């Protein structure tokens, strides 16, 4: 465990102190604090540019239409079958 006195990655993996002659690590061993095992951690390069799609006024990409004729909004639920406000069930 003393070998892994460097940074902690994702509150789980303890990394060793980086060697002074190496600028960037692409692959290193680490200690998994959840399982107690030594693991190999790799750095995965991500693209710097991400393409975005432009949505129209209804919130749909160009050329798409909603299946039921209405626009679906994230976070909104369809009306409940009973019509009243939803309440959690009583604990037993």
N, CA, C and O atoms as CSV, one atom per row, in Angstrom:
chain,resi,resn,atom,element,x,y,z
A,1,UNK,N,N,0.826,-1.188,0.000
A,1,UNK,CA,C,0.000,0.000,0.000
A,1,UNK,C,C,0.870,1.251,0.000
A,1,UNK,O,O,0.458,2.287,-0.520
A,2,UNK,N,N,2.064,1.169,0.574
A,2,UNK,CA,C,2.958,2.328,0.582
A,2,UNK,C,C,3.443,2.675,-0.816
A,2,UNK,O,O,3.854,3.807,-1.071
A,3,UNK,N,N,3.398,1.694,-1.730
A,3,UNK,CA,C,3.799,1.967,-3.113
A,3,UNK,C,C,2.826,2.914,-3.807
A,3,UNK,O,O,3.181,3.546,-4.802
A,4,UNK,N,N,1.613,3.017,-3.294
A,4,UNK,CA,C,0.569,3.822,-3.924
A,4,UNK,C,C,0.311,5.079,-3.099
A,4,UNK,O,O,-0.774,5.257,-2.545
A,5,UNK,N,N,1.313,5.943,-3.024
A,5,UNK,CA,C,1.212,7.152,-2.209
A,5,UNK,C,C,0.901,8.383,-3.053
A,5,UNK,O,O,0.993,9.509,-2.565
A,6,UNK,N,N,0.534,8.174,-4.313
A,6,UNK,CA,C,0.232,9.299,-5.198
A,6,UNK,C,C,-1.225,9.706,-5.103
A,6,UNK,O,O,-1.828,9.661,-4.030
A,7,UNK,N,N,-1.781,10.101,-6.231
A,7,UNK,CA,C,-3.164,10.580,-6.276
A,7,UNK,C,C,-4.165,9.432,-6.156
A,7,UNK,O,O,-3.824,8.261,-6.318
A,8,UNK,N,N,-5.409,9.809,-5.868
A,8,UNK,CA,C,-6.511,8.849,-5.848
A,8,UNK,C,C,-7.423,9.196,-7.018
A,8,UNK,O,O,-7.856,10.340,-7.159
A,9,UNK,N,N,-7.709,8.209,-7.849
A,9,UNK,CA,C,-8.517,8.403,-9.040
A,9,UNK,C,C,-9.925,7.887,-8.782
A,9,UNK,O,O,-10.102,6.728,-8.409
A,10,UNK,N,N,-10.920,8.735,-8.977
A,10,UNK,CA,C,-12.338,8.372,-8.848
A,10,UNK,C,C,-12.674,7.816,-7.466
A,10,UNK,O,O,-13.525,6.934,-7.349
A,11,UNK,N,N,-12.030,8.310,-6.440
A,11,UNK,CA,C,-12.266,7.870,-5.057
A,11,UNK,C,C,-12.131,6.358,-4.891
A,11,UNK,O,O,-12.699,5.776,-3.967
A,12,UNK,N,N,-11.377,5.728,-5.789
A,12,UNK,CA,C,-11.273,4.278,-5.726
A,12,UNK,C,C,-9.862,3.761,-5.967
A,12,UNK,O,O,-9.405,2.871,-5.250
A,13,UNK,N,N,-9.171,4.292,-6.949
A,13,UNK,CA,C,-7.878,3.759,-7.366
A,13,UNK,C,C,-6.746,4.630,-6.841
A,13,UNK,O,O,-6.679,5.819,-7.154
A,14,UNK,N,N,-5.863,4.048,-6.050
A,14,UNK,CA,C,-4.690,4.760,-5.540
A,14,UNK,C,C,-3.551,4.568,-6.530
A,14,UNK,O,O,-3.170,3.440,-6.843
A,15,UNK,N,N,-3.011,5.682,-7.021
A,15,UNK,CA,C,-1.947,5.644,-8.018
A,15,UNK,C,C,-0.594,5.806,-7.350
A,15,UNK,O,O,-0.491,6.448,-6.305
A,16,UNK,N,N,0.448,5.229,-7.942
A,16,UNK,CA,C,1.788,5.427,-7.388
A,16,UNK,C,C,2.282,6.836,-7.705
A,16,UNK,O,O,1.728,7.516,-8.569
A,17,UNK,N,N,3.312,7.263,-7.013
A,17,UNK,CA,C,3.927,8.544,-7.335
A,17,UNK,C,C,4.515,8.450,-8.737
A,17,UNK,O,O,5.163,7.455,-9.062
A,18,UNK,N,N,4.304,9.463,-9.575
A,18,UNK,CA,C,4.828,9.379,-10.942
A,18,UNK,C,C,6.347,9.502,-10.950
A,18,UNK,O,O,6.911,10.262,-10.163
A,19,UNK,N,N,7.009,8.765,-11.829
A,19,UNK,CA,C,8.461,8.907,-11.932
A,19,UNK,C,C,8.809,10.310,-12.421
A,19,UNK,O,O,8.080,10.890,-13.226
A,20,UNK,N,N,9.909,10.846,-11.941
A,20,UNK,CA,C,10.269,12.223,-12.277
A,20,UNK,C,C,10.666,12.371,-13.739
A,20,UNK,O,O,10.607,13.479,-14.273
A,21,UNK,N,N,11.070,11.290,-14.402
A,21,UNK,CA,C,11.502,11.402,-15.791
A,21,UNK,C,C,10.355,11.229,-16.793
A,21,UNK,O,O,10.551,11.456,-17.987
A,22,UNK,N,N,9.179,10.836,-16.337
A,22,UNK,CA,C,8.060,10.605,-17.243
A,22,UNK,C,C,7.054,11.742,-17.099
A,22,UNK,O,O,6.591,12.029,-15.996
A,23,UNK,N,N,6.718,12.383,-18.207
A,23,UNK,CA,C,5.824,13.542,-18.172
A,23,UNK,C,C,4.364,13.123,-18.032
A,23,UNK,O,O,3.680,13.576,-17.114
A,24,UNK,N,N,3.875,12.258,-18.935
A,24,UNK,CA,C,2.477,11.821,-18.885
A,24,UNK,C,C,2.408,10.303,-18.834
A,24,UNK,O,O,3.095,9.612,-19.586
A,25,UNK,N,N,1.582,9.802,-17.952
A,25,UNK,CA,C,1.371,8.356,-17.879
A,25,UNK,C,C,0.232,7.979,-18.820
A,25,UNK,O,O,-0.822,8.615,-18.802
A,26,UNK,N,N,0.434,6.963,-19.631
A,26,UNK,CA,C,-0.653,6.447,-20.455
A,26,UNK,C,C,-1.160,5.124,-19.907
A,26,UNK,O,O,-2.298,4.731,-20.164
A,27,UNK,N,N,-0.307,4.434,-19.145
A,27,UNK,CA,C,-0.685,3.167,-18.539
A,27,UNK,C,C,0.134,2.999,-17.261
A,27,UNK,O,O,1.352,3.179,-17.275
A,28,UNK,N,N,-0.521,2.660,-16.175
A,28,UNK,CA,C,0.185,2.483,-14.910
A,28,UNK,C,C,-0.569,1.481,-14.046
A,28,UNK,O,O,-1.745,1.208,-14.285
A,29,UNK,N,N,0.086,0.955,-13.079
A,29,UNK,CA,C,-0.575,0.066,-12.127
A,29,UNK,C,C,-1.207,0.939,-11.039
A,29,UNK,O,O,-0.751,2.052,-10.780
A,30,UNK,N,N,-2.238,0.429,-10.420
A,30,UNK,CA,C,-2.936,1.158,-9.366
A,30,UNK,C,C,-3.486,0.142,-8.373
A,30,UNK,O,O,-3.568,-1.050,-8.670
A,31,UNK,N,N,-3.861,0.624,-7.197
A,31,UNK,CA,C,-4.435,-0.236,-6.167
A,31,UNK,C,C,-5.919,0.067,-6.071
A,31,UNK,O,O,-6.307,1.198,-5.779
A,32,UNK,N,N,-6.754,-0.940,-6.315
A,32,UNK,CA,C,-8.203,-0.798,-6.227
A,32,UNK,C,C,-8.601,-0.934,-4.764
A,32,UNK,O,O,-8.513,-2.023,-4.197
A,33,UNK,N,N,-9.037,0.158,-4.150
A,33,UNK,CA,C,-9.369,0.137,-2.725
A,33,UNK,C,C,-10.657,-0.634,-2.443
A,33,UNK,O,O,-10.874,-1.049,-1.305
A,34,UNK,N,N,-11.520,-0.840,-3.444
A,34,UNK,CA,C,-12.755,-1.597,-3.230
A,34,UNK,C,C,-12.487,-3.097,-3.172
A,34,UNK,O,O,-13.005,-3.790,-2.296
A,35,UNK,N,N,-11.674,-3.600,-4.111
A,35,UNK,CA,C,-11.437,-5.044,-4.169
A,35,UNK,C,C,-10.153,-5.463,-3.471
A,35,UNK,O,O,-9.971,-6.643,-3.171
A,36,UNK,N,N,-9.250,-4.504,-3.204
A,36,UNK,CA,C,-7.985,-4.826,-2.567
A,36,UNK,C,C,-6.975,-5.444,-3.517
A,36,UNK,O,O,-5.996,-6.043,-3.072
A,37,UNK,N,N,-7.196,-5.308,-4.816
A,37,UNK,CA,C,-6.305,-5.900,-5.809
A,37,UNK,C,C,-5.527,-4.827,-6.556
A,37,UNK,O,O,-5.937,-3.668,-6.626
A,38,UNK,N,N,-4.390,-5.243,-7.115
A,38,UNK,CA,C,-3.630,-4.358,-7.978
A,38,UNK,C,C,-4.214,-4.464,-9.384
A,38,UNK,O,O,-4.452,-5.565,-9.880
A,39,UNK,N,N,-4.443,-3.322,-10.023
A,39,UNK,CA,C,-5.056,-3.294,-11.350
A,39,UNK,C,C,-4.194,-2.456,-12.282
A,39,UNK,O,O,-3.295,-1.741,-11.840
A,40,UNK,N,N,-4.477,-2.553,-13.576
A,40,UNK,CA,C,-3.796,-1.759,-14.583
A,40,UNK,C,C,-4.754,-0.674,-15.053
A,40,UNK,O,O,-5.874,-0.975,-15.464
A,41,UNK,N,N,-4.327,0.584,-14.996
A,41,UNK,CA,C,-5.164,1.720,-15.380
A,41,UNK,C,C,-4.578,2.315,-16.646
A,41,UNK,O,O,-3.380,2.588,-16.718
A,42,UNK,N,N,-5.434,2.515,-17.652
A,42,UNK,CA,C,-4.997,3.102,-18.922
A,42,UNK,C,C,-5.701,4.427,-19.151
A,42,UNK,O,O,-6.863,4.602,-18.784
A,43,UNK,N,N,-4.984,5.351,-19.761
A,43,UNK,CA,C,-5.570,6.632,-20.142
A,43,UNK,C,C,-6.117,6.483,-21.552
A,43,UNK,O,O,-5.401,6.051,-22.456
A,44,UNK,N,N,-7.384,6.838,-21.744
A,44,UNK,CA,C,-8.020,6.736,-23.053
A,44,UNK,C,C,-8.196,8.144,-23.604
A,44,UNK,O,O,-8.925,8.943,-23.017
A,45,UNK,N,N,-7.542,8.467,-24.723
A,45,UNK,CA,C,-7.704,9.815,-25.282
A,45,UNK,C,C,-9.108,9.991,-25.859
A,45,UNK,O,O,-9.626,9.108,-26.542
A,46,UNK,N,N,-9.703,11.124,-25.580
A,46,UNK,CA,C,-11.028,11.451,-26.096
A,46,UNK,C,C,-10.894,12.483,-27.206
A,46,UNK,O,O,-9.929,13.247,-27.215
A,47,UNK,N,N,-11.834,12.524,-28.139
A,47,UNK,CA,C,-11.753,13.530,-29.202
A,47,UNK,C,C,-11.926,14.933,-28.625
A,47,UNK,O,O,-12.694,15.144,-27.687
A,48,UNK,N,N,-11.201,15.881,-29.203
A,48,UNK,CA,C,-11.287,17.250,-28.712
A,48,UNK,C,C,-12.481,17.986,-29.291
A,48,UNK,O,O,-12.983,18.929,-28.679
A,49,UNK,N,N,-12.943,17.568,-30.466
A,49,UNK,CA,C,-14.061,18.230,-31.125
A,49,UNK,C,C,-15.226,17.250,-31.177
A,49,UNK,O,O,-15.070,16.102,-31.592
A,50,UNK,N,N,-16.383,17.714,-30.754
A,50,UNK,CA,C,-17.582,16.892,-30.786
A,50,UNK,C,C,-18.613,17.618,-31.633
A,50,UNK,O,O,-18.866,18.806,-31.431
A,51,UNK,N,N,-19.211,16.903,-32.584
A,51,UNK,CA,C,-20.231,17.522,-33.418
A,51,UNK,C,C,-21.560,17.522,-32.678
A,51,UNK,O,O,-21.924,16.547,-32.020
A,52,UNK,N,N,-22.271,18.624,-32.799
A,52,UNK,CA,C,-23.584,18.740,-32.170
A,52,UNK,C,C,-24.646,18.781,-33.260
A,52,UNK,O,O,-24.396,19.269,-34.362
A,53,UNK,N,N,-25.816,18.272,-32.952
A,53,UNK,CA,C,-26.895,18.378,-33.926
A,53,UNK,C,C,-27.812,19.515,-33.510
A,53,UNK,O,O,-28.052,19.732,-32.322
A,54,UNK,N,N,-28.315,20.230,-34.488
A,54,UNK,CA,C,-29.156,21.396,-34.244
A,54,UNK,C,C,-30.603,20.937,-34.187
A,54,UNK,O,O,-31.066,20.212,-35.068
A,55,UNK,N,N,-31.315,21.359,-33.155
A,55,UNK,CA,C,-32.716,20.995,-32.986
A,55,UNK,C,C,-33.607,22.107,-33.508
A,55,UNK,O,O,-33.241,23.282,-33.470
A,56,UNK,N,N,-34.787,21.724,-33.999
A,56,UNK,CA,C,-35.732,22.747,-34.441
A,56,UNK,C,C,-36.524,23.270,-33.248
A,56,UNK,O,O,-36.214,22.927,-32.107
A,57,UNK,N,N,-37.531,24.086,-33.491
A,57,UNK,CA,C,-38.295,24.716,-32.409
A,57,UNK,C,C,-39.030,23.694,-31.547
A,57,UNK,O,O,-39.290,23.957,-30.373
A,58,UNK,N,N,-39.370,22.525,-32.110
A,58,UNK,CA,C,-40.070,21.493,-31.342
A,58,UNK,C,C,-39.119,20.614,-30.543
A,58,UNK,O,O,-39.564,19.723,-29.820
A,59,UNK,N,N,-37.821,20.850,-30.662
A,59,UNK,CA,C,-36.860,20.049,-29.923
A,59,UNK,C,C,-36.464,18.769,-30.631
A,59,UNK,O,O,-35.904,17.866,-30.009
A,60,UNK,N,N,-36.749,18.675,-31.937
A,60,UNK,CA,C,-36.412,17.487,-32.714
A,60,UNK,C,C,-35.358,17.837,-33.753
A,60,UNK,O,O,-35.332,18.967,-34.243
A,61,UNK,N,N,-34.483,16.890,-34.101
A,61,UNK,CA,C,-33.516,17.140,-35.175
A,61,UNK,C,C,-34.237,17.351,-36.504
A,61,UNK,O,O,-35.369,16.900,-36.675
A,62,UNK,N,N,-33.588,18.033,-37.439
A,62,UNK,CA,C,-34.180,18.271,-38.758
A,62,UNK,C,C,-34.573,16.954,-39.412
A,62,UNK,O,O,-33.798,15.997,-39.412
A,63,UNK,N,N,-35.790,16.908,-39.976
A,63,UNK,CA,C,-36.243,15.717,-40.669
A,63,UNK,C,C,-36.965,14.714,-39.790
A,63,UNK,O,O,-37.480,13.725,-40.312
A,64,UNK,N,N,-37.029,14.919,-38.485
A,64,UNK,CA,C,-37.701,13.985,-37.585
A,64,UNK,C,C,-39.054,14.556,-37.166
A,64,UNK,O,O,-39.208,15.768,-37.017
A,65,UNK,N,N,-40.023,13.678,-36.981
A,65,UNK,CA,C,-41.326,14.075,-36.456
A,65,UNK,C,C,-41.675,13.155,-35.302
A,65,UNK,O,O,-41.232,12.007,-35.260
A,66,UNK,N,N,-42.462,13.652,-34.373
A,66,UNK,CA,C,-42.876,12.846,-33.225
A,66,UNK,C,C,-43.862,11.781,-33.695
A,66,UNK,O,O,-44.655,12.029,-34.603
A,67,UNK,N,N,-43.818,10.603,-33.087
A,67,UNK,CA,C,-44.667,9.488,-33.504
A,67,UNK,C,C,-46.143,9.743,-33.224
A,67,UNK,O,O,-46.993,9.427,-34.057
A,68,UNK,N,N,-46.458,10.306,-32.068
A,68,UNK,CA,C,-47.863,10.479,-31.700
A,68,UNK,C,C,-48.369,11.888,-32.020
A,68,UNK,O,O,-49.475,12.240,-31.610
A,69,UNK,N,N,-47.616,12.676,-32.717
A,69,UNK,CA,C,-48.055,14.011,-33.094
A,69,UNK,C,C,-47.750,15.065,-32.053
A,69,UNK,O,O,-47.809,16.255,-32.363
A,70,UNK,N,N,-47.428,14.680,-30.834
A,70,UNK,CA,C,-47.082,15.635,-29.786
A,70,UNK,C,C,-45.603,15.564,-29.477
A,70,UNK,O,O,-44.956,14.544,-29.715
A,71,UNK,N,N,-45.085,16.626,-28.958
A,71,UNK,CA,C,-43.669,16.656,-28.614
A,71,UNK,C,C,-43.495,16.127,-27.206
A,71,UNK,O,O,-44.219,16.529,-26.295
A,72,UNK,N,N,-42.553,15.239,-27.022
A,72,UNK,CA,C,-42.261,14.709,-25.689
A,72,UNK,C,C,-41.198,15.573,-25.041
A,72,UNK,O,O,-40.179,15.890,-25.655
A,73,UNK,N,N,-41.436,15.943,-23.825
A,73,UNK,CA,C,-40.481,16.763,-23.089
A,73,UNK,C,C,-39.845,15.923,-21.996
A,73,UNK,O,O,-40.548,15.248,-21.244
A,74,UNK,N,N,-38.510,15.957,-21.899
A,74,UNK,CA,C,-37.856,15.180,-20.840
A,74,UNK,C,C,-38.277,15.668,-19.459
A,74,UNK,O,O,-38.401,16.871,-19.226
A,75,UNK,N,N,-38.491,14.741,-18.561
A,75,UNK,CA,C,-38.844,15.096,-17.194
A,75,UNK,C,C,-40.337,15.200,-16.951
A,75,UNK,O,O,-40.770,15.240,-15.799
A,76,UNK,N,N,-41.129,15.244,-18.003
A,76,UNK,CA,C,-42.583,15.306,-17.831
A,76,UNK,C,C,-43.169,13.923,-18.017
A,76,UNK,O,O,-42.769,13.177,-18.911
A,77,UNK,N,N,-44.126,13.587,-17.157
A,77,UNK,CA,C,-44.786,12.291,-17.258
A,77,UNK,C,C,-46.136,12.469,-17.932
A,77,UNK,O,O,-46.726,13.548,-17.869
A,78,UNK,N,N,-46.631,11.411,-18.579
A,78,UNK,CA,C,-47.990,11.484,-19.112
A,78,UNK,C,C,-48.983,11.548,-17.956
A,78,UNK,O,O,-48.649,11.136,-16.845
A,79,UNK,N,N,-50.179,12.047,-18.184
A,79,UNK,CA,C,-51.165,12.133,-17.096
A,79,UNK,C,C,-51.442,10.765,-16.480
A,79,UNK,O,O,-51.494,9.757,-17.185
A,80,UNK,N,N,-51.618,10.740,-15.179
A,80,UNK,CA,C,-51.859,9.482,-14.463
A,80,UNK,C,C,-53.243,8.947,-14.805
A,80,UNK,O,O,-54.152,9.713,-15.127
A,81,UNK,N,N,-53.397,7.625,-14.733
A,81,UNK,CA,C,-54.673,6.990,-15.065
A,81,UNK,C,C,-55.760,7.397,-14.079
A,81,UNK,O,O,-56.912,7.579,-14.474
A,82,UNK,N,N,-55.413,7.544,-12.804
A,82,UNK,CA,C,-56.390,7.912,-11.787
A,82,UNK,C,C,-56.735,9.385,-11.809
A,82,UNK,O,O,-57.788,9.776,-11.305
A,83,UNK,N,N,-55.886,10.200,-12.372
A,83,UNK,CA,C,-56.162,11.623,-12.469
A,83,UNK,C,C,-55.735,12.422,-11.252
A,83,UNK,O,O,-55.579,13.639,-11.351
A,84,UNK,N,N,-55.539,11.780,-10.105
A,84,UNK,CA,C,-55.160,12.499,-8.892
A,84,UNK,C,C,-53.657,12.581,-8.734
A,84,UNK,O,O,-52.916,11.994,-9.523
A,85,UNK,N,N,-53.198,13.305,-7.720
A,85,UNK,CA,C,-51.752,13.382,-7.490
A,85,UNK,C,C,-51.208,12.034,-7.027
A,85,UNK,O,O,-51.878,11.298,-6.303
A,86,UNK,N,N,-49.983,11.719,-7.453
A,86,UNK,CA,C,-49.361,10.453,-7.060
A,86,UNK,C,C,-48.741,10.594,-5.697
A,86,UNK,O,O,-48.081,11.591,-5.407
A,87,UNK,N,N,-48.947,9.604,-4.859
A,87,UNK,CA,C,-48.348,9.582,-3.528
A,87,UNK,C,C,-47.662,8.244,-3.340
A,87,UNK,O,O,-48.102,7.237,-3.896
A,88,UNK,N,N,-46.585,8.218,-2.561
A,88,UNK,CA,C,-45.930,6.926,-2.323
A,88,UNK,C,C,-46.840,5.990,-1.534
A,88,UNK,O,O,-47.699,6.432,-0.771
A,89,UNK,N,N,-46.639,4.710,-1.728
A,89,UNK,CA,C,-47.439,3.712,-1.014
A,89,UNK,C,C,-47.101,3.749,0.472
A,89,UNK,O,O,-45.978,4.079,0.854
A,90,UNK,N,N,-48.073,3.409,1.299
A,90,UNK,CA,C,-47.844,3.379,2.742
A,90,UNK,C,C,-46.899,2.241,3.094
A,90,UNK,O,O,-47.038,1.141,2.560
A,91,UNK,N,N,-45.927,2.489,3.996
A,91,UNK,CA,C,-45.040,1.397,4.406
A,91,UNK,C,C,-45.814,0.341,5.185
A,91,UNK,O,O,-46.800,0.648,5.855
A,92,UNK,N,N,-45.372,-0.869,5.094
A,92,UNK,CA,C,-46.072,-1.979,5.753
A,92,UNK,C,C,-45.614,-2.101,7.177
A,92,UNK,O,O,-46.084,-2.977,7.904
